[in-house]
Amino acid sequence: MTVKITQKQNDCIGCGACAAIAPNDWKLDGDKAVLVDAKCDGEMTCSKTLKEVGANQDAANACPVRCIIIEEE
């Protein structure tokens, strides 16, 4: 099983919770969090697929604006 992690970057307020919880997959860049090694479309939705969710579920749960979506594939 794999998981798809999607971030709606326009909704991100840059609180940094995701980067603190899952630093291998998230970093702060200016006033937004960035999903490391993600592919982004023109609407500022970025996603990537991983073999394991790791700490990303905790990062999604900690996000105050719920801009991180985790889906099983």
C-alpha positions in Angstrom: 0.0 0.0 0.0 1.1 3.5 -0.7 -0.1 6.9 0.5 -0.6 10.1 -1.4 0.1 13.3 0.5 -1.5 16.5 -0.9 -1.0 20.0 0.2 -3.1 23.0 -0.7 -0.4 25.6 -0.6 -2.7 28.6 -0.9 -4.4 27.6 2.3 -1.1 27.2 4.2 -0.5 29.8 6.9 3.1 28.7 7.6 2.7 27.7 11.2 5.5 25.2 10.8 3.8 22.3 12.7 4.3 19.9 9.7 8.0 20.8 9.4 8.5 20.3 13.1 6.7 16.9 13.2 7.8 15.4 9.8 11.1 17.3 8.9 12.0 14.6 6.3 9.0 15.6 4.2 8.2 19.2 5.1 10.2 22.4 5.3 9.4 26.1 5.7 10.1 28.3 2.7 9.3 31.9 3.5 5.8 32.1 4.8 4.6 28.7 3.6 5.4 25.1 4.3 6.6 23.1 1.4 6.2 19.3 0.8 9.7 18.2 -0.1 10.1 16.5 -3.6 6.4 17.1 -4.4 4.9 17.8 -7.8 2.8 21.0 -8.0 0.1 22.1 -10.4 -0.8 25.6 -11.4 -3.4 25.9 -8.6 -0.7 25.5 -6.0 -1.7 22.0 -5.1 1.3 19.8 -4.4 1.5 16.1 -3.9 3.7 13.1 -3.7 3.4 9.4 -3.1 5.2 7.5 -0.3 5.4 3.9 0.7 4.5 4.7 4.3 2.7 7.6 5.8 5.3 8.0 8.6 4.8 11.1 10.7 2.8 12.8 7.9 -0.5 11.8 9.5 0.5 13.5 12.7 1.5 16.5 10.6 -1.9 16.6 8.9 -3.7 16.3 12.2 -1.6 19.2 13.7 -2.3 21.5 10.7 -4.6 24.3 12.0 -6.0 25.0 8.5 -6.2 21.3 7.4 -4.4 22.0 4.1 -2.7 18.5 4.2 -4.7 15.6 2.9 -3.6 11.9 3.3 -5.1 9.3 1.0 -4.3 5.6 0.7 -3.7 4.4 -2.8 
